[in-house]
Every structure is written in structure tokens, then in C-alpha cells.
Amino acid sequence: MIEPLYQEILERKKEPREGSYTNYLFDKGIDKILKKVGEEATEVVIAAKNEDKQELINETADLVYHMLVLLVEQEVSLDEIKEELANREGKLSKTEDRKVIEEL
């Protein structure tokens, strides 16, 4: 389902449709897209903290959509993301190599 949505967003960038929210984001540019990604990520955190499953589902869907718009805007393919994830598969991630999260 993510692949077809990515392709639809890519197509919308190539062939804009009047009144399209996706095209609105592309027209406003990278700063607007980044702002929306940040807003949606924050809303995912809030939904999780509120322990509201439906809100978490809704906000996660919004975040995924806006992340895909960002990837298209930056010309990053899903194959590149898949490749990076595959490169990480099976690798041990040491907690001491990670930044400590003090509090949320």
C-alpha cells in the first residue's frame, strides 16, 4: 500500500492537479513539507502518550503520507530506503553507541 501511494505522489509531482493537497505541498516547497512532517511526528507522539489507538493510527497514516511527499520532493526512492534497511538487517546495534534520551 505504501508503494502505490508513493507512485501516486510521484505522478502528482510530474502532472499536477489543480486543487490537490499534494500539489499544494510541492508548490509551497521543502520548508512547508518539513513543517508538516514535524507536526505529524509530534501528533504521533501525543497520540501514543494519550493511549488513543485510533488517534495513533490516524496520525501515523498522516506522518507516512507526509514522509512520502518529502521523499518524492528530495528524489529519494523507496528502493533506496529498502536498500538501507536491508544493509542494517542483522547488525547489532549497541546501546552505548546511541544518544541517551533523558526524558520525553
Buried (B, 14 or more C-beta within 10 A) or exposed (E): EEEEBBEEBBEBBEEBEEEEEBBEBBEEEEEBBEEBBEBBBEBBEEBBEEEEEEBBEBBBEBBBBBBBBBBBBEEEEBEEBEEEEEEEEEEEEEEEEEEEEEEE
